[in-house]
Amino acid sequence: MADDKKTKPTLTKTKNPDAYEDVERILTAPTETTSLEDILATIPDAQHRREARRILYGDLPDALPIAAEAQALADAHDFEVKAFKFHAAPEQRRAPREVRVGVIQTQIVAPTDAPIVEQYEAIRDRTGLLIEAAAKMGTNVLCLQEAWTMPFAFCTREKHPWLEFAEDVNGPSTEWLAALAKRHNMVIVSPILERDDAHGGTIHNTAVVIGNRGNVIGKHRKNHIPRVGDFNESTYYMEGDDGHPVFETDFGRIGINICYGRHHPLNWLMFGINGAEIVFNPSATVGALSEPLWPIEARCASIANNYFSLAINRIGTEHFPRAFTSGDGKEAHHDFGHFYGSSYCAAPNGARTPGLSRVRDGLLVSEFDLNHCRQVKDKWGFQMTQRLPEYAEALAWAADPDFQPQVIRKSR
């Protein structure tokens, strides 16, 4: 029955005729499933459907109504809007701190061999439509996907022309988003490819935090750089150097765990220790590599650290003009694989929203009370029982060149 819910994969072609064999390979391959939720919807028994969702997602949040203006934008421009509300217990001494937090997932729009400015302006204008929908939904804080201004070209290992997408923290994308942030009274997290001209023009994978007054609050650079599959990012930039900053905003304290950092529990931990109430995970990841991990990692981080986490992934299959290899003995190819979207929000108690589509652009808005973070801390006591001094000592020893694992050998 799941096959009834499949659709043709989202493709972005290049003008290079040599790439079309790769396009044809994708078009004739099994089509992409639209979403796990669509598969669950095929379960005929309503009670079984509810039970399957409960086991998978925990205490499901309520669906929120979609504002008519947001739905009209979505219908006119072919993207989906989903919205949910998590509940917290009322308190006597603290007023509710309810916020609406959104994430956007998109595909690239222009061919990857179009002029760089044309590619950027196409995805910028597309993203602008979804930001308008987020504003119509009353979103207070919004995060875009990793390297949202460009195709995820690091698989190619080519410096030209892809580094032309890099820009200063106060560059054109920040200037454009700052105006929108001020207009809509919205904090916007903008993950870009940064060029640091003050330090020799070095490149970084960076998230810029733009305040709701149009001000740049700060930035955070990606802490963990992958060295797996076609994720050849260390060819372009190295690990970040600014720790685990948490940004205070009018709508809560936020952290940004960029992409590959989600595989590192200590990365998540440090944002929590620094007081984050909301942690975004802007990503770009493909189904063949990471999809079984995707629904779990951000949710586990919410549980372990008692904050809200939002996982964001782009969509589509991006094709590049020149073929590249993966170092695995297989033939050269023009695409990285299918970016499967499926962006979602998880709560401190382990509940999570259904995900966005695997094949469509989309906006997910989650409403929640930040008081819920402390309520779950009080219930589970993880911060009281985590024993940081013991782990700090053990980790310092593990990082020592003379470290020896604490293994008790079996007797002979």
C-alpha positions in Angstrom: 0.0 0.0 0.0 2.9 2.3 0.6 3.6 2.4 -3.1 0.4 4.3 -3.6 2.0 7.2 -1.7 5.1 7.5 -3.8 5.9 10.3 -6.2 8.6 11.2 -8.7 11.8 12.4 -7.1 12.4 16.1 -7.1 15.2 16.9 -9.6 17.3 19.9 -10.4 18.9 19.5 -13.8 21.9 21.1 -15.3 22.4 22.4 -18.8 25.3 20.0 -19.3 24.1 17.1 -21.6 26.7 14.8 -20.0 24.7 14.9 -16.8 21.5 13.7 -18.3 22.4 10.0 -18.1 22.4 10.6 -14.3 19.1 12.3 -14.5 17.6 9.4 -16.5 19.0 6.9 -13.9 17.1 8.8 -11.2 13.9 9.1 -13.2 13.8 5.4 -13.9 14.7 4.4 -10.4 12.0 3.5 -7.8 10.2 6.7 -6.9 10.6 8.4 -3.5 8.1 7.9 -0.7 6.4 11.2 0.2 6.6 10.7 4.0 6.4 8.2 6.8 3.1 9.9 7.8 1.6 9.0 4.5 2.6 5.4 5.0 1.0 5.4 8.5 -2.2 6.8 7.0 -2.6 3.6 5.0 -3.1 1.6 8.2 -6.9 0.8 7.9 -7.7 0.5 11.5 -8.0 3.9 13.2 -7.0 2.6 16.6 -3.9 0.9 15.2 -3.0 4.1 13.4 -3.2 6.1 16.7 -1.2 3.4 18.5 1.5 3.4 15.8 1.8 7.2 16.0 1.9 7.1 19.8 4.8 4.5 19.8 6.7 6.4 17.2 6.1 10.0 18.3 5.2 9.9 22.0 2.5 12.3 23.2 1.4 13.8 19.8 1.0 17.6 19.8 -2.3 19.0 18.6 -2.6 20.2 15.0 -2.9 24.0 14.8 -5.1 25.7 12.2 -3.3 27.0 9.1 -3.9 30.7 8.6 -5.8 31.3 5.4 -3.2 33.7 4.0 -0.4 31.1 4.7 -2.4 28.4 3.0 -3.1 30.6 0.0 0.6 31.2 -0.4 1.3 27.5 -0.1 -1.4 26.6 -2.7 -0.2 29.2 -5.1 3.5 28.3 -4.9 3.4 24.5 -4.3 4.7 24.0 -0.8 3.2 22.5 2.4 2.5 24.1 5.7 2.1 22.1 8.9 1.6 23.5 12.4 1.4 21.9 15.8 1.0 22.8 19.5 2.8 21.2 22.4 1.2 21.5 25.8 2.7 22.4 29.2 1.2 22.4 32.7 0.0 25.8 33.9 2.1 27.2 36.8 1.1 29.5 39.6 4.2 31.6 39.9 5.4 31.8 36.3 3.4 33.2 33.4 3.3 31.0 30.2 6.2 31.8 27.8 4.5 30.6 24.6 6.4 31.0 21.3 5.9 29.9 17.7 9.0 28.5 16.2 9.3 27.6 12.5 11.7 25.8 10.1 11.8 25.9 6.3 13.0 23.2 4.0 13.5 23.8 0.2 15.1 22.5 -2.9 17.3 24.6 -5.1 15.5 26.3 -8.0 17.9 27.2 -10.8 20.2 24.7 -12.6 23.6 24.3 -10.9 25.4 25.5 -14.0 23.4 28.8 -14.1 25.3 32.0 -13.1 26.0 32.1 -9.4 23.9 35.2 -8.8 21.0 33.7 -10.7 21.1 30.6 -8.6 21.2 32.6 -5.4 18.4 35.0 -6.3 16.2 32.0 -7.4 16.5 30.3 -4.0 16.3 33.6 -2.2 13.0 34.5 -3.8 11.6 31.0 -3.3 12.6 31.1 0.4 11.0 34.6 0.7 7.6 33.1 -0.1 8.0 30.6 2.7 9.1 33.3 5.1 6.0 35.3 4.2 3.9 32.2 5.1 5.8 31.9 8.4 4.9 35.5 9.2 1.3 34.8 8.4 1.4 32.0 10.9 2.7 34.3 13.6 6.2 32.7 13.8 8.5 34.3 16.4 11.7 32.4 15.6 12.6 30.9 12.2 15.5 28.8 11.0 16.5 28.0 7.5 18.4 24.9 6.3 22.1 24.4 6.2 23.9 26.5 3.4 20.4 27.6 2.3 21.8 30.1 -0.3 23.4 27.5 -2.6 23.4 23.9 -3.8 25.2 21.5 -1.5 28.1 21.3 -3.8 30.8 20.1 -1.4 30.4 16.6 -2.9 32.2 17.8 -6.0 35.5 18.8 -4.3 35.6 21.7 -6.7 36.4 25.2 -5.4 35.2 27.0 -8.5 32.5 28.2 -8.8 31.0 27.1 -5.5 33.1 29.3 -3.2 31.6 32.3 -5.0 28.5 31.6 -2.9 30.5 32.5 0.3 29.8 35.9 1.9 30.6 38.0 4.9 28.4 37.6 8.0 26.9 41.0 7.1 26.7 40.1 3.4 23.7 40.2 1.0 21.7 37.4 2.5 22.0 38.8 6.0 21.0 42.3 4.7 18.0 40.8 2.9 16.9 38.7 5.9 17.4 41.5 8.4 14.8 43.6 6.6 12.3 40.7 6.8 13.2 40.0 10.4 12.4 43.6 11.4 9.3 43.8 9.3 7.8 40.6 10.8 9.2 41.0 14.4 10.9 37.6 13.8 14.2 36.2 14.8 15.8 34.4 11.8 18.6 31.9 11.9 20.5 32.0 8.5 23.0 29.2 7.9 25.4 30.3 5.1 28.8 29.7 3.7 30.9 32.4 5.4 34.0 34.1 4.0 36.1 35.7 6.8 38.1 38.4 5.1 39.5 39.6 8.4 41.4 36.3 8.6 42.7 35.7 5.1 39.4 35.0 3.4 39.0 31.7 5.2 35.7 29.8 4.7 33.4 28.6 7.4 30.0 26.9 7.6 28.2 29.4 9.8 24.8 30.2 11.2 24.0 33.9 11.5 21.4 34.9 14.2 19.4 37.9 13.1 17.3 39.6 15.8 13.7 40.7 15.4 14.8 44.3 15.2 16.9 43.6 12.1 20.1 43.4 14.2 22.8 40.7 13.9 22.9 39.1 17.4 25.9 36.9 16.6 27.0 33.8 14.7 28.1 30.2 15.3 30.4 28.1 13.2 29.9 24.4 12.6 31.7 22.3 15.3 32.0 18.9 13.6 32.9 18.5 9.9 32.1 15.1 8.3 34.6 12.9 6.6 32.2 10.3 5.3 30.8 9.4 1.8 30.5 12.4 -0.5 30.5 14.9 2.4 33.8 16.4 1.4 33.4 19.5 3.5 36.8 19.5 5.0 38.1 20.4 1.5 36.4 23.8 2.0 36.4 24.6 5.7 37.5 23.2 9.1 35.9 22.9 12.5 34.4 26.0 14.2 36.3 27.9 16.9 33.5 29.6 18.9 32.4 27.0 21.3 28.7 26.4 22.0 27.1 29.8 22.2 23.5 30.3 23.2 21.8 33.5 21.9 19.4 35.4 24.1 16.4 36.6 22.1 13.0 38.1 22.9 11.6 34.7 22.3 13.9 32.4 24.3 17.5 31.3 24.4 18.6 29.5 21.2 21.5 27.4 20.1 22.4 26.0 16.6 23.9 22.5 16.3 24.8 22.5 12.6 24.3 19.3 10.6 27.0 16.7 11.5 27.1 17.9 15.1 23.9 16.0 15.7 25.9 12.8 15.7 27.9 14.0 18.7 25.9 13.9 22.0 28.4 16.1 23.7 27.8 18.9 21.2 24.1 18.8 22.1 25.0 18.6 25.8 27.0 21.8 25.7 24.2 23.9 24.3 22.0 22.6 27.1 24.7 23.4 29.8 24.9 26.9 28.4 21.2 27.4 28.9 19.5 26.7 25.5 15.8 26.3 25.5 15.6 25.8 21.7 18.3 24.2 19.6 18.1 24.1 15.8 19.8 21.4 13.7 20.0 22.9 10.2 21.2 20.1 7.9 21.8 18.7 4.4 21.7 14.9 4.4 20.8 12.1 2.0 18.6 9.1 2.4 21.1 6.3 1.6 23.4 7.5 4.4 21.5 8.8 7.3 17.7 8.5 7.1 17.4 5.7 9.8 19.2 8.0 12.2 17.3 11.2 11.3 14.1 10.7 13.4 16.0 9.7 16.4 18.9 12.0 17.0 17.3 15.4 17.6 14.6 13.8 19.6 17.1 12.0 21.8 18.9 15.4 22.3 15.6 16.9 23.5 15.1 14.1 26.0 18.7 14.1 27.3 19.0 17.9 27.6 15.4 19.0 28.2 15.0 21.6 25.5 13.1 21.8 22.2 15.0 20.7 19.2 14.2 21.3 15.5 15.8 19.2 12.8 15.8 20.8 9.3 16.9 19.1 6.1 16.7 20.3 2.5 14.9 18.3 -0.3 15.5 17.2 -3.9 18.3 15.7 -5.9 20.9 18.2 -7.0 22.8 17.5 -10.3 26.2 19.0 -11.0 27.8 19.7 -14.4 30.9 17.5 -13.9 30.8 13.9 -12.6 32.6 13.1 -9.4 33.6 9.9 -7.6 33.0 8.8 -4.1 36.2 6.8 -3.5 34.2 3.6 -3.3 35.1 2.0 -6.6 31.7 2.9 -8.2 31.3 4.9 -11.4 31.5 8.6 -11.3 28.1 10.4 -11.0 26.5 13.8 -11.1 24.3 13.8 -8.0 24.8 13.4 -4.3 21.6 11.4 -3.8 18.1 12.4 -2.5 17.9 15.0 0.3 14.8 13.7 2.1 13.5 16.7 4.0 11.4 15.3 6.9 12.0 18.3 9.1 10.4 18.0 12.6 10.3 19.4 16.1 10.8 17.5 19.3 9.9 18.5 22.9 11.8 18.0 26.2 9.5 15.1 27.2 10.3 13.2 24.0 7.1 14.0 22.1 7.6 15.2 18.5 5.7 16.4 15.5 5.1 14.5 12.3 7.7 15.4 9.8 7.4 17.5 6.7 7.4 15.9 3.3 10.4 14.0 1.9 9.8 15.5 -1.6 8.2 19.0 -1.2 9.2 22.4 0.0 7.6 23.1 3.4 7.1 25.2 6.5 6.7 23.6 9.9 5.5 25.8 12.8 5.5 24.6 16.3 3.9 26.4 19.3 5.1 25.6 22.7 5.6 27.0 26.2 9.2 27.4 27.2 8.2 26.7 30.8 8.0 23.0 29.7 11.8 22.8 29.7 12.0 23.3 33.5 9.0 21.1 34.1 10.6 18.1 32.5 13.9 18.9 34.3 12.1 18.8 37.6 10.4 15.5 36.7 13.4 13.5 35.5 16.3 15.1 37.4 18.9 14.6 34.7 20.8 17.7 35.6 20.9 16.7 39.2 22.2 13.2 38.4 24.5 13.8 35.4 27.8 13.9 37.5 29.7 16.4 35.4 32.8 16.5 37.5 33.3 12.7 37.1 32.9 12.9 33.3 35.1 16.0 33.1 37.9 14.2 34.8 37.4 11.1 32.7 37.3 13.0 29.4 40.4 15.0 30.3 42.2 11.7 30.9 40.8 10.3 27.6 42.2 13.3 25.7 45.7 12.8 27.2 48.3 11.2 24.9 49.2 8.7 27.6 45.6 7.6 28.1 44.9 3.9 28.7 41.3 2.6 28.6 39.9 1.5 31.9 39.5 -2.2 31.0 39.7 -4.9 33.6 41.2 -7.9 31.9 39.8 -11.4 32.3 42.0 -13.7 34.3 43.9 -16.3 32.4 
